[in-house]
Structures are given as C-alpha cells and as structure tokens.
Amino acid sequence: MNPANLFKHDTDTTNLALGEILFNQGEAGDCMYVLLEGAMDIIVNEEVVEKSTSGSLLGEMALIDKSPRAATVVATEPCRLAKVDERRFNFIIQNNPFFAKHVMQVLVNRVRQMGQLRSTSAE
C-alpha cells in the first residue's frame, strides 16, 4: 500500500523547499503527514536514521499518543505533503482498515530500526 495514493487529490497540501524543516525533535505534535512528492531525511539526535520518499508517513507517533516529536524531518528536495489531523486519521482508519494496518507496520519497523541503531551504537 502506498498511502500517497489515498491523498493524491488533496489540494490543501503542505509544501516545503529544499532544506526546510517539517518539524523538530522535541516539538509538540498533533498531526502526521503523508509525503506525496519529494524526499526527506528523518534525523534523531543529529543522525539521519531514515530517508523518506513518496508514500512515507511522518509524525505518526505524535498523532497517536500526543508525545513530543521523536525526530526532526528535513526536506532533501522540494516536497508536497498531506496533513492528517486526528479527526481525519480516525475517519480514514474507520473506512480503510488497510491504512490502519500500514500505520502499525510503519510503527513496528521504526521501533525495530531504533532498537538496532541503539544496539549497534552500544558496541
């Protein structure tokens, strides 16, 4: 599943130029984003931990548990993103269970990736 397909007709998008920051680690967050076009780096403690492309979910953890942003996200080329607030998220997952499962898969993959990074840096 490529979530970008669910939002490809959005007209009210967030647009970023090369080098612009979507959000910073530690900031409060109440929405997530779906990267429709472009590429972004996900940075944790000044280290790039993931390179995101079209269809990537960004900021989903803050949407789900209202926690501060776990990473800084920076555009590595011009980007267009769909913003998903809690109301929209709830509507989508009620009407598209595959999207809910995809979000869970992304979360699991990121948790595993962070665990691997921590164990590698401890060696």
Sequence and secondary structure as in RCSB ss.txt:
>XXXX:A:sequence
MNPANLFKHDTDTTNLALGEILFNQGEAGDCMYVLLEGAMDIIVNEEVVEKSTSGSLLGEMALIDKSPRAATVVA
TEPCRLAKVDERRFNFIIQNNPFFAKHVMQVLVNRVRQMGQLRSTSAE
>XXXX:A:secstr
  THHHHTT SS EEE TT EEE TT    EEEEEEES EEEEETTEEEEEE TT EESHHHHHH    SSEEEE
SS EEEEEEEHHHHHHHHHH HHHHHHHHHHHHHHHHHHHHHHHHHH 
